[in-house]
C-alpha cells in the first residue's frame, strides 16, 4: 500500500539551537557531483561507478519567521553569516529511528542573510541557504 | 577548557543555568552562540565577602 508523508512537526536545529517553532519550511538537497566515466567502446554515457567517488555538494534551505527578541531568530542567525556550522533536521521530534531518520549537515556554510525582509501587513520571514558540508543520516 | 553557562532555553539538550564546555557543543560555532545570547562565558557571581568590624566606644 502506498504511503504519503505529511510533515507537520519536523525538528530543525541550527548551530545547536532549536528553531523548530520559527521554521515553516526545510529542504535538504543531498548531492554527489556527477562525474562522467564514459570511455571508448561505450555505447551510452556513463556516470560514476564503483571506483569513482565524487564530491558531495549538499545544501539545506530553511524558511524562518524573523524575530528580534532575545535568543530568537535574528540573534541566532546573524553571527553565522560567513562561517560554517551544523544543521540537524528530523521528520519528527524524538529519537532517531528508521521511521524518523535524523539528517545532520556538518560544516555547512551560510553565505548570506536578510536581517530585514518586511512587507506591510505580513509577518517577516527569512530564507537561508546553507551550502556544502557532509550529510549524514542517523536511524538509531 | 573554557566553561560556558547556558543562558537561553533554545540550546538543544540543555537548560538555562547548565554549565558546559566546548566538547558539549559538538561542532557548533561558539562565538555565534555567545553573540546570540545562548551561552555566556561569565561565571556566576559570588556573594561579596563581608567583614565585621567591632568598634569600641
N, CA and C atoms of all chains as a GROMACS GRO file, in nm:
protein
  591
    1UNK      N    1   0.084  -0.119   0.000
    1UNK     CA    2   0.000   0.000   0.000
    1UNK      C    3   0.088   0.124   0.000
    2UNK      N    4   0.054   0.215  -0.085
    2UNK     CA    5   0.133   0.338  -0.091
    2UNK      C    6   0.114   0.421   0.035
    3UNK      N    7   0.219   0.490   0.072
    3UNK     CA    8   0.207   0.580   0.185
    3UNK      C    9   0.251   0.719   0.143
    4UNK      N   10   0.200   0.818   0.209
    4UNK     CA   11   0.238   0.956   0.181
    4UNK      C   12   0.284   1.021   0.310
    5UNK      N   13   0.364   1.124   0.295
    5UNK     CA   14   0.421   1.191   0.412
    5UNK      C   15   0.364   1.331   0.425
    6UNK      N   16   0.318   1.360   0.542
    6UNK     CA   17   0.273   1.496   0.573
    6UNK      C   18   0.353   1.541   0.693
    7UNK      N   19   0.448   1.628   0.670
    7UNK     CA   20   0.536   1.671   0.778
    7UNK      C   21   0.481   1.797   0.843
    8UNK      N   22   0.431   1.781   0.961
    8UNK     CA   23   0.379   1.897   1.032
    8UNK      C   24   0.466   1.936   1.150
    9UNK      N   25   0.551   1.843   1.192
    9UNK     CA   26   0.628   1.872   1.313
    9UNK      C   27   0.772   1.825   1.302
   10UNK      N   28   0.840   1.860   1.193
   10UNK     CA   29   0.983   1.826   1.189
   10UNK      C   30   1.060   1.910   1.288
   11UNK      N   31   1.176   1.865   1.324
   11UNK     CA   32   1.260   1.943   1.414
   11UNK      C   33   1.376   2.003   1.335
   12UNK      N   34   1.405   2.128   1.363
   12UNK     CA   35   1.512   2.199   1.293
   12UNK      C   36   1.605   2.262   1.397
   13UNK      N   37   1.731   2.223   1.390
   13UNK     CA   38   1.831   2.276   1.482
   13UNK      C   39   1.944   2.337   1.401
   14UNK      N   40   1.975   2.463   1.429
   14UNK     CA   41   2.082   2.533   1.359
   14UNK      C   42   2.185   2.578   1.462
   15UNK      N   43   2.308   2.532   1.446
   15UNK     CA   44   2.416   2.564   1.539
   15UNK      C   45   2.378   2.527   1.684
   16UNK      N   46   2.319   2.410   1.699
   16UNK     CA   47   2.276   2.356   1.829
   16UNK      C   48   2.160   2.433   1.892
   17UNK      N   49   2.097   2.522   1.817
   17UNK     CA   50   1.985   2.600   1.868
   17UNK      C   51   1.856   2.551   1.802
   18UNK      N   52   1.759   2.517   1.882
   18UNK     CA   53   1.631   2.468   1.832
   18UNK      C   54   1.548   2.584   1.777
   19UNK      N   55   1.520   2.580   1.648
   19UNK     CA   56   1.441   2.685   1.586
   19UNK      C   57   1.315   2.627   1.520
   20UNK      N   58   1.274   2.512   1.566
   20UNK     CA   59   1.159   2.445   1.509
   20UNK      C   60   1.036   2.534   1.509
   21UNK      N   61   1.013   2.605   1.620
   21UNK     CA   62   0.890   2.684   1.631
   21UNK      C   63   0.895   2.814   1.553
   22UNK      N   64   1.006   2.839   1.484
   22UNK     CA   65   1.015   2.956   1.396
   22UNK      C   66   1.022   2.914   1.249
   23UNK      N   67   1.024   2.785   1.225
   23UNK     CA   68   1.050   2.734   1.091
   23UNK      C   69   0.921   2.692   1.021
   24UNK      N   70   0.910   2.729   0.893
   24UNK     CA   71   0.792   2.689   0.816
   24UNK      C   72   0.827   2.602   0.696
   25UNK      N   73   0.954   2.590   0.668
   25UNK     CA   74   0.992   2.514   0.550
   25UNK      C   75   1.137   2.468   0.563
   26UNK      N   76   1.164   2.346   0.523
   26UNK     CA   77   1.300   2.294   0.527
   26UNK      C   78   1.322   2.199   0.411
   27UNK      N   79   1.432   2.217   0.342
   27UNK     CA   80   1.465   2.130   0.228
   27UNK      C   81   1.611   2.090   0.237
   28UNK      N   82   1.635   1.960   0.231
   28UNK     CA   83   1.772   1.909   0.226
   28UNK      C   84   1.799   1.860   0.085
   29UNK      N   85   1.904   1.910   0.026
   29UNK     CA   86   1.947   1.861  -0.105
   29UNK      C   87   2.074   1.778  -0.087
   30UNK      N   88   2.060   1.648  -0.108
   30UNK     CA   89   2.171   1.555  -0.090
   30UNK      C   90   2.228   1.524  -0.228
   31UNK      N   91   2.349   1.569  -0.252
   31UNK     CA   92   2.403   1.564  -0.388
   31UNK      C   93   2.545   1.509  -0.390
   32UNK      N   94   2.569   1.417  -0.479
   32UNK     CA   95   2.706   1.380  -0.517
   32UNK      C   96   2.725   1.431  -0.659
   33UNK      N   97   2.830   1.508  -0.679
   33UNK     CA   98   2.852   1.564  -0.813
   33UNK      C   99   2.868   1.454  -0.916
   34UNK      N  100   2.813   1.482  -1.031
   34UNK     CA  101   2.811   1.382  -1.138
   34UNK      C  102   2.943   1.386  -1.216
   35UNK      N  103   3.013   1.277  -1.216
   35UNK     CA  104   3.139   1.267  -1.292
   35UNK      C  105   3.121   1.169  -1.406
   36UNK      N  106   3.156   1.213  -1.522
   36UNK     CA  107   3.138   1.126  -1.638
   36UNK      C  108   3.252   1.026  -1.648
   37UNK      N  109   3.218   0.902  -1.673
   37UNK     CA  110   3.319   0.796  -1.686
   37UNK      C  111   3.307   0.723  -1.819
   38UNK      N  112   3.238   0.786  -1.912
   38UNK     CA  113   3.224   0.725  -2.044
   38UNK      C  114   3.361   0.710  -2.110
   39UNK      N  115   3.384   0.597  -2.174
   39UNK     CA  116   3.513   0.574  -2.239
   39UNK      C  117   3.490   0.512  -2.377
   40UNK      N  118   3.598   0.504  -2.455
   40UNK     CA  119   3.588   0.440  -2.586
   40UNK      C  120   3.529   0.301  -2.568
   41UNK      N  121   3.446   0.265  -2.659
   41UNK     CA  122   3.383   0.133  -2.652
   41UNK      C  123   3.244   0.137  -2.591
   42UNK      N  124   3.216   0.242  -2.518
   42UNK     CA  125   3.082   0.255  -2.459
   42UNK      C  126   2.983   0.298  -2.565
   43UNK      N  127   2.861   0.254  -2.550
   43UNK     CA  128   2.757   0.293  -2.644
   43UNK      C  129   2.658   0.390  -2.580
   44UNK      N  130   2.680   0.420  -2.457
   44UNK     CA  131   2.595   0.519  -2.388
   44UNK      C  132   2.680   0.589  -2.284
   45UNK      N  133   2.640   0.706  -2.249
   45UNK     CA  134   2.716   0.780  -2.149
   45UNK      C  135   2.702   0.712  -2.012
   46UNK      N  136   2.810   0.717  -1.936
   46UNK     CA  137   2.810   0.660  -1.802
   46UNK      C  138   2.857   0.766  -1.702
   47UNK      N  139   2.808   0.753  -1.583
   47UNK     CA  140   2.846   0.847  -1.477
   47UNK      C  141   2.877   0.770  -1.350
   48UNK      N  142   2.982   0.812  -1.282
   48UNK     CA  143   3.019   0.746  -1.159
   48UNK      C  144   3.064   0.604  -1.183
   49UNK      N  145   3.057   0.524  -1.082
   49UNK     CA  146   3.100   0.385  -1.092
   49UNK      C  147   3.160   0.341  -0.961
   50UNK      N  148   3.188   0.211  -0.953
   50UNK     CA  149   3.236   0.155  -0.827
   50UNK      C  150   3.368   0.218  -0.783
   51UNK      N  151   3.452   0.256  -0.880
   51UNK     CA  152   3.584   0.310  -0.844
   51UNK      C  153   3.588   0.461  -0.844
   52UNK      N  154   3.473   0.524  -0.864
   52UNK     CA  155   3.471   0.669  -0.873
   52UNK      C  156   3.381   0.725  -0.764
   53UNK      N  157   3.442   0.799  -0.674
   53UNK     CA  158   3.364   0.864  -0.569
   53UNK      C  159   3.376   1.015  -0.588
   54UNK      N  160   3.266   1.078  -0.617
   54UNK     CA  161   3.269   1.222  -0.641
   54UNK      C  162   3.246   1.297  -0.510
   55UNK      N  163   3.251   1.428  -0.519
   55UNK     CA  164   3.234   1.511  -0.401
   55UNK      C  165   3.086   1.532  -0.370
   56UNK      N  166   3.055   1.535  -0.240
   56UNK     CA  167   2.921   1.577  -0.201
   56UNK      C  168   2.908   1.727  -0.226
   57UNK      N  169   2.791   1.769  -0.265
   57UNK     CA  170   2.765   1.911  -0.288
   57UNK      C  171   2.627   1.942  -0.231
   58UNK      N  172   2.617   1.931  -0.099
   58UNK     CA  173   2.487   1.936  -0.032
   58UNK      C  174   2.445   2.078   0.002
   59UNK      N  175   2.318   2.093   0.028
   59UNK     CA  176   2.270   2.222   0.076
   59UNK      C  177   2.141   2.201   0.155
   60UNK      N  178   2.113   2.296   0.240
   60UNK     CA  179   1.988   2.297   0.317
   60UNK      C  180   1.927   2.436   0.303
   61UNK      N  181   1.799   2.438   0.272
   61UNK     CA  182   1.728   2.566   0.266
   61UNK      C  183   1.617   2.564   0.370
   62UNK      N  184   1.612   2.668   0.451
   62UNK     CA  185   1.508   2.679   0.553
   62UNK      C  186   1.443   2.816   0.545
   63UNK      N  187   1.315   2.817   0.576
   63UNK     CA  188   1.244   2.945   0.588
   63UNK      C  189   1.200   2.960   0.732
   64UNK      N  190   1.232   3.078   0.788
   64UNK     CA  191   1.205   3.103   0.929
   64UNK      C  192   1.128   3.234   0.944
   65UNK      N  193   1.044   3.238   1.045
   65UNK     CA  194   0.988   3.367   1.084
   65UNK      C  195   1.099   3.449   1.148
   66UNK      N  196   1.102   3.576   1.114
   66UNK     CA  197   1.202   3.664   1.174
   66UNK      C  198   1.153   3.706   1.312
   67UNK      N  199   1.246   3.716   1.405
   67UNK     CA  200   1.216   3.766   1.539
   67UNK      C  201   1.342   3.829   1.593
   68UNK      N  202   1.326   3.949   1.647
   68UNK     CA  203   1.441   4.019   1.702
   68UNK      C  204   1.448   4.006   1.854
   69UNK      N  205   1.363   3.925   1.912
   69UNK     CA  206   1.364   3.905   2.057
   69UNK      C  207   1.490   3.828   2.098
   70UNK      N  208   1.520   3.833   2.226
   70UNK     CA  209   1.639   3.767   2.278
   70UNK      C  210   1.636   3.617   2.247
   71UNK      N  211   1.748   3.566   2.201
   71UNK     CA  212   1.769   3.423   2.173
   71UNK      C  213   1.679   3.369   2.064
   72UNK      N  214   1.621   3.457   1.984
   72UNK     CA  215   1.534   3.409   1.876
   72UNK      C  216   1.608   3.410   1.742
   73UNK      N  217   1.533   3.424   1.633
   73UNK     CA  218   1.590   3.402   1.500
   73UNK      C  219   1.710   3.493   1.471
   74UNK      N  220   1.692   3.622   1.481
   74UNK     CA  221   1.799   3.714   1.444
   74UNK      C  222   1.924   3.694   1.531
   75UNK      N  223   1.903   3.679   1.659
   75UNK     CA  224   2.016   3.660   1.749
   75UNK      C  225   2.093   3.533   1.714
   76UNK      N  226   2.022   3.432   1.670
   76UNK     CA  227   2.086   3.304   1.639
   76UNK      C  228   2.156   3.305   1.504
   77UNK      N  229   2.096   3.369   1.406
   77UNK     CA  230   2.144   3.360   1.268
   77UNK      C  231   2.252   3.462   1.234
   78UNK      N  232   2.240   3.583   1.286
   78UNK     CA  233   2.328   3.691   1.241
   78UNK      C  234   2.477   3.655   1.252
   79UNK      N  235   2.514   3.592   1.358
   79UNK     CA  236   2.656   3.558   1.379
   79UNK      C  237   2.704   3.440   1.298
   80UNK      N  238   2.615   3.377   1.223
   80UNK     CA  239   2.655   3.259   1.145
   80UNK      C  240   2.693   3.293   1.001
   81UNK      N  241   2.668   3.416   0.959
   81UNK     CA  242   2.697   3.453   0.821
   81UNK      C  243   2.848   3.453   0.798
   82UNK      N  244   2.889   3.383   0.695
   82UNK     CA  245   3.031   3.379   0.660
   82UNK      C  246   3.110   3.273   0.731
   83UNK      N  247   3.044   3.189   0.806
   83UNK     CA  248   3.115   3.081   0.875
   83UNK      C  249   3.039   2.950   0.854
   84UNK      N  250   3.095   2.842   0.906
   84UNK     CA  251   3.031   2.712   0.892
   84UNK      C  252   2.970   2.668   1.024
   85UNK      N  253   2.867   2.587   1.012
   85UNK     CA  254   2.801   2.535   1.132
   85UNK      C  255   2.734   2.403   1.098
   86UNK      N  256   2.660   2.350   1.194
   86UNK     CA  257   2.590   2.225   1.175
   86UNK      C  258   2.439   2.247   1.174
   87UNK      N  259   2.370   2.173   1.088
   87UNK     CA  260   2.225   2.177   1.080
   87UNK      C  261   2.172   2.037   1.105
   88UNK      N  262   2.072   2.025   1.189
   88UNK     CA  263   2.011   1.894   1.216
   88UNK      C  264   1.862   1.904   1.187
   89UNK      N  265   1.812   1.814   1.104
   89UNK     CA  266   1.671   1.814   1.069
   89UNK      C  267   1.617   1.672   1.077
   90UNK      N  268   1.503   1.656   1.140
   90UNK     CA  269   1.438   1.525   1.151
   90UNK      C  270   1.290   1.542   1.119
   91UNK      N  271   1.227   1.439   1.067
   91UNK     CA  272   1.084   1.449   1.033
   91UNK      C  273   0.995   1.474   1.155
   92UNK      N  274   1.038   1.428   1.271
   92UNK     CA  275   0.957   1.446   1.392
   92UNK      C  276   1.048   1.453   1.513
   93UNK      N  277   0.992   1.498   1.624
   93UNK     CA  278   1.070   1.501   1.747
   93UNK      C  279   1.089   1.358   1.797
   94UNK      N  280   1.177   1.342   1.892
   94UNK     CA  281   1.201   1.208   1.946
   94UNK      C  282   1.330   1.151   1.891
   95UNK      N  283   1.358   1.030   1.934
   95UNK     CA  284   1.484   0.967   1.898
   95UNK      C  285   1.489   0.930   1.750
   96UNK      N  286   1.611   0.928   1.699
   96UNK     CA  287   1.629   0.887   1.560
   96UNK      C  288   1.594   0.739   1.546
   97UNK      N  289   1.528   0.707   1.438
   97UNK     CA  290   1.492   0.568   1.409
   97UNK      C  291   1.475   0.553   1.259
   98UNK      N  292   1.448   0.432   1.216
   98UNK     CA  293   1.431   0.411   1.072
   98UNK      C  294   1.310   0.485   1.019
   99UNK      N  295   1.213   0.511   1.105
   99UNK     CA  296   1.095   0.587   1.061
   99UNK      C  297   1.104   0.734   1.098
  100UNK      N  298   1.210   0.770   1.167
  100UNK     CA  299   1.235   0.911   1.199
  100UNK      C  300   1.385   0.939   1.181
  101UNK      N  301   1.430   0.929   1.058
  101UNK     CA  302   1.574   0.949   1.035
  101UNK      C  303   1.615   1.093   1.065
  102UNK      N  304   1.731   1.106   1.126
  102UNK     CA  305   1.783   1.239   1.159
  102UNK      C  306   1.899   1.271   1.065
  103UNK      N  307   1.886   1.384   0.997
  103UNK     CA  308   1.987   1.424   0.899
  103UNK      C  309   2.070   1.537   0.958
  104UNK      N  310   2.201   1.520   0.952
  104UNK     CA  311   2.293   1.623   1.004
  104UNK      C  312   2.385   1.669   0.892
  105UNK      N  313   2.382   1.796   0.866
  105UNK     CA  314   2.475   1.855   0.770
  105UNK      C  315   2.585   1.924   0.851
  106UNK      N  316   2.704   1.867   0.844
  106UNK     CA  317   2.817   1.915   0.924
  106UNK      C  318   2.908   2.003   0.839
  107UNK      N  319   2.937   2.122   0.891
  107UNK     CA  320   3.027   2.212   0.820
  107UNK      C  321   2.961   2.286   0.706
  108UNK      N  322   2.836   2.322   0.723
  108UNK     CA  323   2.763   2.395   0.618
  108UNK      C  324   2.790   2.545   0.629
  109UNK      N  325   2.802   2.608   0.515
  109UNK     CA  326   2.840   2.750   0.509
  109UNK      C  327   2.719   2.836   0.480
  110UNK      N  328   2.701   2.941   0.561
  110UNK     CA  329   2.593   3.036   0.537
  110UNK      C  330   2.653   3.161   0.472
  111UNK      N  331   2.620   3.179   0.346
  111UNK     CA  332   2.680   3.290   0.271
  111UNK      C  333   2.608   3.422   0.298
  112UNK      N  334   2.476   3.418   0.311
  112UNK     CA  335   2.402   3.544   0.322
  112UNK      C  336   2.280   3.531   0.410
  113UNK      N  337   2.230   3.645   0.452
  113UNK     CA  338   2.116   3.653   0.541
  113UNK      C  339   2.048   3.787   0.514
  114UNK      N  340   1.917   3.794   0.526
  114UNK     CA  341   1.845   3.919   0.506
  114UNK      C  342   1.783   3.962   0.639
  115UNK      N  343   1.857   4.040   0.719
  115UNK     CA  344   1.806   4.078   0.851
  115UNK      C  345   1.673   4.151   0.846
  116UNK      N  346   1.653   4.230   0.740
  116UNK     CA  347   1.524   4.296   0.721
  116UNK      C  348   1.463   4.242   0.593
  117UNK      N  349   1.347   4.184   0.605
  117UNK     CA  350   1.273   4.134   0.488
  117UNK      C  351   1.126   4.152   0.522
  118UNK      N  352   1.080   4.274   0.508
  118UNK     CA  353   0.949   4.308   0.562
  118UNK      C  354   0.856   4.366   0.457
  119UNK      N  355   0.730   4.331   0.468
  119UNK     CA  356   0.626   4.391   0.385
  119UNK      C  357   0.511   4.431   0.477
  120UNK      N  358   0.447   4.539   0.445
  120UNK     CA  359   0.337   4.589   0.527
  120UNK      C  360   0.227   4.484   0.541
  121UNK      N  361   0.190   4.458   0.663
  121UNK     CA  362   0.078   4.368   0.688
  121UNK      C  363   0.114   4.221   0.684
  122UNK      N  364   0.241   4.189   0.673
  122UNK     CA  365   0.282   4.048   0.667
  122UNK      C  366   0.387   4.018   0.773
  123UNK      N  367   0.387   3.896   0.821
  123UNK     CA  368   0.493   3.856   0.912
  123UNK      C  369   0.624   3.849   0.835
  124UNK      N  370   0.728   3.898   0.896
  124UNK     CA  371   0.859   3.897   0.831
  124UNK      C  372   0.918   3.756   0.835
  125UNK      N  373   0.969   3.713   0.722
  125UNK     CA  374   1.033   3.582   0.715
  125UNK      C  375   1.171   3.596   0.651
  126UNK      N  376   1.255   3.500   0.676
  126UNK     CA  377   1.385   3.496   0.610
  126UNK      C  378   1.404   3.356   0.551
  127UNK      N  379   1.475   3.352   0.440
  127UNK     CA  380   1.510   3.225   0.376
  127UNK      C  381   1.661   3.212   0.376
  128UNK      N  382   1.709   3.102   0.432
  128UNK     CA  383   1.853   3.080   0.444
  128UNK      C  384   1.893   2.958   0.364
  129UNK      N  385   2.007   2.968   0.299
  129UNK     CA  386   2.063   2.853   0.228
  129UNK      C  387   2.201   2.822   0.284
  130UNK      N  388   2.214   2.706   0.342
  130UNK     CA  389   2.342   2.659   0.393
  130UNK      C  390   2.402   2.565   0.288
  131UNK      N  391   2.524   2.592   0.248
  131UNK     CA  392   2.585   2.516   0.139
  131UNK      C  393   2.708   2.439   0.188
  132UNK      N  394   2.733   2.329   0.118
  132UNK     CA  395   2.850   2.248   0.149
  132UNK      C  396   2.830   2.164   0.274
  133UNK      N  397   2.937   2.102   0.315
  133UNK     CA  398   2.928   2.016   0.433
  133UNK      C  399   2.895   1.872   0.399
  134UNK      N  400   2.915   1.788   0.498
  134UNK     CA  401   2.892   1.645   0.482
  134UNK      C  402   2.757   1.608   0.543
  135UNK      N  403   2.676   1.538   0.466
  135UNK     CA  404   2.544   1.498   0.516
  135UNK      C  405   2.549   1.356   0.569
  136UNK      N  406   2.500   1.337   0.689
  136UNK     CA  407   2.490   1.202   0.746
  136UNK      C  408   2.347   1.176   0.789
  137UNK      N  409   2.309   1.051   0.784
  137UNK     CA  410   2.173   1.010   0.820
  137UNK      C  411   2.181   0.910   0.935
  138UNK      N  412   2.114   0.944   1.044
  138UNK     CA  413   2.115   0.854   1.160
  138UNK      C  414   1.977   0.790   1.175
  139UNK      N  415   1.975   0.659   1.195
  139UNK     CA  416   1.848   0.588   1.211
  139UNK      C  417   1.841   0.517   1.347
  140UNK      N  418   1.932   0.549   1.433
  140UNK     CA  419   1.929   0.491   1.568
  140UNK      C  420   2.000   0.582   1.664
  141UNK      N  421   3.975   2.377   2.988
  141UNK     CA  422   3.883   2.416   2.881
  141UNK      C  423   3.782   2.518   2.934
  142UNK      N  424   3.750   2.614   2.850
  142UNK     CA  425   3.659   2.721   2.891
  142UNK      C  426   3.521   2.666   2.923
  143UNK      N  427   3.466   2.714   3.031
  143UNK     CA  428   3.330   2.675   3.069
  143UNK      C  429   3.231   2.782   3.025
  144UNK      N  430   3.113   2.739   2.992
  144UNK     CA  431   3.009   2.832   2.950
  144UNK      C  432   2.881   2.805   3.030
  145UNK      N  433   2.808   2.911   3.055
  145UNK     CA  434   2.678   2.897   3.120
  145UNK      C  435   2.570   2.910   3.014
  146UNK      N  436   2.478   2.817   3.012
  146UNK     CA  437   2.367   2.824   2.918
  146UNK      C  438   2.272   2.934   2.963
  147UNK      N  439   2.242   3.025   2.870
  147UNK     CA  440   2.160   3.141   2.906
  147UNK      C  441   2.029   3.150   2.828
  148UNK      N  442   2.002   3.053   2.742
  148UNK     CA  443   1.873   3.055   2.672
  148UNK      C  444   1.810   2.916   2.682
  149UNK      N  445   1.682   2.912   2.654
  149UNK     CA  446   1.612   2.782   2.660
  149UNK      C  447   1.603   2.716   2.523
  150UNK      N  448   1.684   2.763   2.429
  150UNK     CA  449   1.680   2.706   2.295
  150UNK      C  450   1.798   2.615   2.264
  151UNK      N  451   1.895   2.611   2.352
  151UNK     CA  452   2.012   2.527   2.325
  151UNK      C  453   1.973   2.381   2.345
  152UNK      N  454   1.986   2.305   2.240
  152UNK     CA  455   1.936   2.168   2.241
  152UNK      C  456   2.008   2.083   2.346
  153UNK      N  457   1.931   2.021   2.432
  153UNK     CA  458   1.986   1.930   2.531
  153UNK      C  459   2.025   1.993   2.662
  154UNK      N  460   2.008   2.126   2.673
  154UNK     CA  461   2.050   2.193   2.796
  154UNK      C  462   1.944   2.292   2.843
  155UNK      N  463   1.953   2.321   2.970
  155UNK     CA  464   1.862   2.417   3.033
  155UNK      C  465   1.940   2.540   3.074
  156UNK      N  466   1.873   2.654   3.082
  156UNK     CA  467   1.941   2.773   3.131
  156UNK      C  468   2.003   2.746   3.268
  157UNK      N  469   2.127   2.789   3.284
  157UNK     CA  470   2.198   2.766   3.409
  157UNK      C  471   2.294   2.649   3.404
  158UNK      N  472   2.276   2.560   3.306
  158UNK     CA  473   2.370   2.448   3.294
  158UNK      C  474   2.508   2.501   3.260
  159UNK      N  475   2.609   2.434   3.311
  159UNK     CA  476   2.748   2.470   3.279
  159UNK      C  477   2.803   2.366   3.184
  160UNK      N  478   2.853   2.411   3.070
  160UNK     CA  479   2.902   2.321   2.967
  160UNK      C  480   3.040   2.367   2.920
  161UNK      N  481   3.106   2.283   2.842
  161UNK     CA  482   3.230   2.327   2.779
  161UNK      C  483   3.222   2.301   2.629
  162UNK      N  484   3.330   2.335   2.560
  162UNK     CA  485   3.329   2.326   2.414
  162UNK      C  486   3.299   2.186   2.362
  163UNK      N  487   3.338   2.084   2.436
  163UNK     CA  488   3.313   1.947   2.391
  163UNK      C  489   3.164   1.914   2.389
  164UNK      N  490   3.088   1.985   2.472
  164UNK     CA  491   2.944   1.960   2.477
  164UNK      C  492   2.872   2.020   2.357
  165UNK      N  493   2.941   2.112   2.289
  165UNK     CA  494   2.879   2.182   2.177
  165UNK      C  495   2.937   2.127   2.048
  166UNK      N  496   2.915   2.002   2.025
  166UNK     CA  497   2.976   1.929   1.915
  166UNK      C  498   2.958   2.001   1.781
  167UNK      N  499   3.065   2.065   1.737
  167UNK     CA  500   3.063   2.127   1.605
  167UNK      C  501   2.994   2.261   1.596
  168UNK      N  502   2.933   2.306   1.703
  168UNK     CA  503   2.862   2.434   1.698
  168UNK      C  504   2.964   2.548   1.704
  169UNK      N  505   2.927   2.659   1.644
  169UNK     CA  506   3.014   2.776   1.648
  169UNK      C  507   2.990   2.851   1.778
  170UNK      N  508   3.088   2.849   1.864
  170UNK     CA  509   3.072   2.904   1.999
  170UNK      C  510   3.057   3.055   1.998
  171UNK      N  511   3.135   3.123   1.914
  171UNK     CA  512   3.125   3.269   1.908
  171UNK      C  513   2.983   3.313   1.871
  172UNK      N  514   2.923   3.242   1.776
  172UNK     CA  515   2.786   3.277   1.734
  172UNK      C  516   2.687   3.250   1.847
  173UNK      N  517   2.710   3.146   1.924
  173UNK     CA  518   2.621   3.117   2.037
  173UNK      C  519   2.632   3.224   2.145
  174UNK      N  520   2.754   3.271   2.167
  174UNK     CA  521   2.773   3.378   2.266
  174UNK      C  522   2.707   3.506   2.216
  175UNK      N  523   2.733   3.539   2.089
  175UNK     CA  524   2.675   3.660   2.030
  175UNK      C  525   2.522   3.655   2.032
  176UNK      N  526   2.469   3.536   2.014
  176UNK     CA  527   2.324   3.521   2.012
  176UNK      C  528   2.259   3.512   2.149
  177UNK      N  529   2.341   3.514   2.253
  177UNK     CA  530   2.287   3.511   2.388
  177UNK      C  531   2.244   3.373   2.435
  178UNK      N  532   2.295   3.270   2.371
  178UNK     CA  533   2.258   3.134   2.411
  178UNK      C  534   2.350   3.079   2.521
  179UNK      N  535   2.474   3.125   2.520
  179UNK     CA  536   2.567   3.085   2.625
  179UNK      C  537   2.647   3.208   2.666
  180UNK      N  538   2.710   3.198   2.781
  180UNK     CA  539   2.790   3.310   2.832
  180UNK      C  540   2.916   3.256   2.896
  181UNK      N  541   3.022   3.333   2.883
  181UNK     CA  542   3.147   3.293   2.949
  181UNK      C  543   3.154   3.344   3.092
  182UNK      N  544   3.060   3.429   3.128
  182UNK     CA  545   3.063   3.486   3.262
  182UNK      C  546   3.028   3.380   3.364
  183UNK      N  547   3.110   3.376   3.467
  183UNK     CA  548   3.081   3.282   3.575
  183UNK      C  549   2.978   3.343   3.668
  184UNK      N  550   2.914   3.256   3.743
  184UNK     CA  551   2.814   3.306   3.837
  184UNK      C  552   2.880   3.395   3.941
  185UNK      N  553   2.810   3.501   3.975
  185UNK     CA  554   2.865   3.594   4.073
  185UNK      C  555   2.863   3.534   4.213
  186UNK      N  556   2.978   3.550   4.279
  186UNK     CA  557   2.982   3.506   4.418
  186UNK      C  558   2.936   3.622   4.505
  187UNK      N  559   2.877   3.589   4.613
  187UNK     CA  560   2.834   3.695   4.703
  187UNK      C  561   2.956   3.765   4.762
  188UNK      N  562   2.941   3.894   4.783
  188UNK     CA  563   3.053   3.973   4.834
  188UNK      C  564   3.092   3.926   4.973
  189UNK      N  565   3.223   3.926   4.995
  189UNK     CA  566   3.271   3.888   5.128
  189UNK      C  567   3.236   3.998   5.227
  190UNK      N  568   3.196   3.958   5.343
  190UNK     CA  569   3.164   4.057   5.446
  190UNK      C  570   3.265   4.047   5.559
  191UNK      N  571   3.295   4.158   5.612
  191UNK     CA  572   3.390   4.163   5.722
  191UNK      C  573   3.329   4.245   5.835
  192UNK      N  574   3.324   4.183   5.949
  192UNK     CA  575   3.264   4.253   6.062
  192UNK      C  576   3.371   4.324   6.143
  193UNK      N  577   3.352   4.448   6.165
  193UNK     CA  578   3.447   4.527   6.244
  193UNK      C  579   3.376   4.576   6.369
  194UNK      N  580   3.433   4.541   6.478
  194UNK     CA  581   3.375   4.588   6.604
  194UNK      C  582   3.444   4.717   6.646
  195UNK      N  583   3.367   4.813   6.674
  195UNK     CA  584   3.422   4.942   6.717
  195UNK      C  585   3.387   4.963   6.864
  196UNK      N  586   3.490   4.981   6.939
  196UNK     CA  587   3.466   5.004   7.082
  196UNK      C  588   3.458   5.153   7.110
  197UNK      N  589   3.360   5.188   7.189
  197UNK     CA  590   3.347   5.330   7.227
  197UNK      C  591   3.448   5.367   7.334
   0.00000   0.00000   0.00000
